Amino acid sequence: MQAAEQSRTLLALGLGLTAAAANVLGGSFIVRRDWSRLYLKYFLALGAGFMLAAAFLEVIPEAIRLAGNRALLLVLVGYFIVHFFEHTMAPHFHFGEETHVAEMASLHAGYTALLGLMIHTFFDGVAIASGFLVSAWLGGVIFLAVFLHKLPEGFTVASLMLASGQSRRIAFLASVMLGAATLAGVLLMNVLRGGVSYALPISAGVTVYVAASDLMPEVNREPGVRMALVVFLGVALMFLLHHFFHI
C-alpha cells in the first residue's frame, strides 16, 4: 500500500471512530436527559441539507465515474435497502425522540428498530471508507455528512429502546451498538477495497434516503421557517465547499 493510501486509510479509521463516538454521545444525551430537543432539530435540519447536497454534488457524480450507468441502479438499491430495514421491518420508526410508547411497547418493536438503524449505520461506515478510497476530499465530505446525523441516530435509538420498555443501561448500549456497526462498515470496506465501485453508489442511495425520507419529515414537523432556513444553510455549506475548496 502506498504512503498516500495508507494515510487515507488511517484517516478513514480515525474519522469512523469519531462518527461512532457521536452515536454513543447522542444516546447518552437522552439517557441522562440533559440535552435540549431544539438542538437535535437543528442537527437534523443542517444534516438533511448538507447530506442531500453532498450526495448530488459529490457522491453520485463520483459513483457514475467509477461504475458507469449501473451506478444509478445501485443508488436505487441503496435507497431501498434502508427503506426495507427501517420502515418495512420497523414500520413505526422515525428520527427523534419516540413519544408513541404504545406503538413501541413490545421488545420486538424496539429490537427491530435497532436492527434497522444498525444496517443504516453500517452503511455510514461503508460510505466514509469508500470516500477515502477515492480521495481524501470525498472522504472528508462524506464524513461531514455522516457526522451531522450521528447525534440524532444515537438519540433516536436510545429513545426507541426506552419506549419499548428497556432500561437506561440497555438504551445506552443500543447507541454503542450503532457506533460499533459504523466502525464495522469502515473496517470491512478497507478489507474489500476492490468493491468501492459498488459500495460508493449504494452508500449514495443510503445517504439520499436518510436525508430525504428520515430527516426531512422530522424537520417538516416543526412550524415556521426557521428549520427550513437551517436546511438551506446545510445546502449552502456544501455548495461553498464544492465551489471553493474542491480540487
C-alpha positions in Angstrom: 0.0 0.0 0.0 1.4 3.4 -1.0 2.0 6.0 1.7 -0.8 8.2 0.5 -3.3 5.4 0.5 -2.1 4.2 3.9 -2.6 7.8 5.2 -6.1 7.9 3.9 -6.9 4.6 5.4 -5.8 5.7 8.8 -7.7 8.9 8.5 -10.9 6.9 7.5 -10.5 4.7 10.6 -10.0 7.8 12.8 -13.0 9.6 11.4 -15.0 6.4 11.5 -14.2 6.1 15.2 -15.2 9.8 15.7 -18.6 9.2 14.0 -19.1 6.1 16.1 -18.4 8.1 19.2 -21.1 10.6 18.2 -23.6 7.8 18.1 -22.7 7.0 21.7 -22.8 10.6 22.7 -26.3 11.0 21.2 -27.5 8.0 23.2 -26.0 9.4 26.4 -27.9 12.6 26.0 -31.3 11.0 26.1 -30.3 8.5 28.9 -29.1 11.4 31.0 -31.9 13.8 29.8 -29.6 16.9 29.8 -30.0 17.8 26.1 -32.3 20.4 24.6 -34.5 18.8 21.9 -34.2 22.0 19.9 -30.5 21.4 19.3 -31.4 17.9 18.0 -33.8 19.5 15.5 -31.0 21.9 14.3 -28.7 18.9 13.7 -31.5 17.2 11.8 -32.1 20.2 9.6 -28.5 21.0 8.9 -27.6 17.4 8.3 -30.5 16.9 5.9 -29.5 19.9 3.7 -25.8 19.0 3.7 -26.4 15.3 3.0 -28.6 15.9 0.0 -26.2 18.4 -1.4 -23.2 16.1 -0.8 -25.0 13.2 -2.4 -25.9 15.1 -5.6 -22.9 17.3 -6.0 -20.1 14.9 -5.0 -21.0 11.3 -4.3 -23.4 10.4 -7.1 -21.2 12.0 -9.8 -18.2 10.2 -8.5 -20.1 6.9 -8.4 -21.1 7.3 -12.0 -17.5 8.0 -12.9 -16.5 4.7 -11.2 -19.4 2.4 -12.1 -20.9 4.0 -15.2 -24.7 3.7 -15.9 -25.1 0.9 -13.4 -24.3 3.4 -10.6 -27.8 4.8 -10.7 -29.3 1.4 -10.3 -27.0 0.8 -7.3 -28.1 4.2 -5.8 -31.7 2.9 -6.0 -30.7 -0.4 -4.4 -29.1 1.6 -1.5 -32.2 3.7 -1.1 -34.5 0.7 -0.8 -32.1 -1.3 1.5 -32.6 1.3 4.2 -36.3 1.6 3.5 -36.7 -2.1 3.9 -34.9 -2.3 7.2 -36.2 0.9 8.8 -39.7 1.2 7.5 -40.8 -2.3 6.5 -39.4 -4.3 9.4 -39.9 -1.4 11.8 -43.0 0.5 10.4 -43.3 3.0 13.3 -39.7 4.1 13.1 -38.9 7.8 12.9 -35.9 10.0 13.8 -36.1 12.0 17.0 -37.5 11.2 20.5 -40.0 8.3 20.4 -43.3 9.5 22.1 -45.6 6.8 20.8 -44.9 4.4 23.6 -48.0 2.2 22.8 -46.6 1.5 19.3 -43.2 0.6 20.6 -44.4 -1.3 23.7 -43.1 -4.8 22.6 -39.4 -5.8 22.8 -39.7 -7.0 19.2 -40.5 -3.4 18.0 -37.5 -2.0 19.9 -35.0 -4.5 18.6 -36.4 -4.5 15.1 -35.9 -0.7 15.0 -32.4 -1.2 16.4 -31.6 -3.7 13.6 -32.8 -1.2 11.0 -30.6 1.6 12.4 -27.6 -0.7 12.6 -27.9 -1.5 8.9 -28.1 2.2 8.3 -25.1 3.0 10.5 -23.1 0.1 8.9 -23.5 1.9 5.6 -22.5 5.1 7.2 -19.1 3.4 7.9 -19.0 1.9 4.4 -19.7 5.4 2.9 -16.8 7.0 4.9 -14.3 4.3 3.9 -15.5 4.3 0.3 -15.0 8.0 0.0 -11.5 7.9 1.3 -10.6 5.0 -1.1 -11.5 7.5 -3.9 -9.9 10.7 -2.4 -9.3 12.5 0.8 -11.6 15.2 -0.4 -14.6 12.9 -1.0 -13.9 11.0 2.2 -13.9 14.3 4.2 -17.2 15.4 2.6 -18.9 12.1 3.3 -17.6 12.1 6.9 -19.2 15.6 7.5 -22.5 14.4 6.0 -22.5 11.3 8.2 -21.3 13.1 11.4 -24.1 15.7 11.2 -26.7 13.0 11.7 -24.8 10.8 14.2 -26.0 12.5 17.3 -29.7 12.2 16.2 -29.1 8.5 15.4 -27.8 7.8 18.9 -30.6 9.9 20.4 -33.2 8.1 18.3 -32.1 4.5 19.2 -31.9 5.2 22.9 -35.4 6.8 22.8 -36.8 3.8 20.9 -35.3 1.3 23.4 -36.7 3.3 26.4 -40.2 3.4 24.7 -40.1 -0.4 24.2 -39.6 -0.8 28.0 -35.9 -1.3 28.2 -33.7 0.1 30.9 -31.5 3.2 30.5 -28.4 0.9 30.5 -29.8 -1.1 27.6 -30.8 2.1 25.8 -27.2 3.4 26.1 -25.8 0.0 25.0 -28.0 0.3 21.9 -26.3 3.5 20.9 -22.9 1.8 21.5 -24.1 -0.9 19.0 -24.8 1.7 16.4 -21.3 3.1 16.9 -19.8 -0.5 16.5 -21.8 -1.0 13.3 -20.4 2.2 11.9 -16.8 1.1 12.7 -17.5 -2.3 11.3 -18.5 -0.7 8.0 -15.3 1.2 7.8 -13.2 -1.8 8.6 -15.0 -4.1 6.1 -14.7 -1.6 3.3 -11.0 -1.3 3.9 -10.7 -5.1 3.6 -12.9 -5.2 0.5 -11.3 -2.2 -1.2 -11.9 -3.6 -4.7 -15.7 -3.3 -4.2 -15.6 0.5 -4.0 -17.4 0.9 -7.4 -20.4 -0.9 -5.9 -20.1 0.4 -2.3 -20.0 4.1 -3.2 -23.2 4.3 -5.2 -25.1 2.1 -2.7 -23.9 4.4 0.0 -25.1 7.4 -2.0 -28.6 5.8 -2.1 -28.4 5.3 1.7 -27.4 9.0 2.1 -30.3 10.2 -0.1 -32.8 8.0 1.8 -31.6 9.1 5.3 -31.7 12.8 4.3 -34.9 12.9 2.3 -37.0 10.2 4.0 -35.8 10.1 7.6 -34.5 13.6 8.4 -36.7 15.9 6.2 -40.0 14.6 7.6 -38.8 15.4 11.1 -37.7 18.8 10.1 -41.1 19.5 8.4 -42.9 18.7 11.6 -41.6 22.0 13.0 -43.8 25.1 12.4 -42.4 28.3 11.0 -39.5 28.8 8.6 -36.5 28.6 11.0 -35.8 24.9 10.4 -36.3 25.3 6.7 -33.6 28.0 6.7 -31.3 25.7 8.5 -31.8 23.1 5.8 -30.8 25.7 3.2 -27.8 26.6 5.3 -26.7 22.9 5.1 -27.1 23.0 1.3 -25.2 26.3 1.1 -22.4 25.0 3.2 -21.9 22.0 0.9 -22.1 24.3 -2.2 -19.4 26.6 -0.8 -17.1 23.7 0.0 -17.7 22.2 -3.5 -17.2 25.6 -5.3 -14.2 27.0 -3.4 -12.3 24.0 -1.9 -12.9 21.1 -4.2 -9.6 20.4 -6.0 
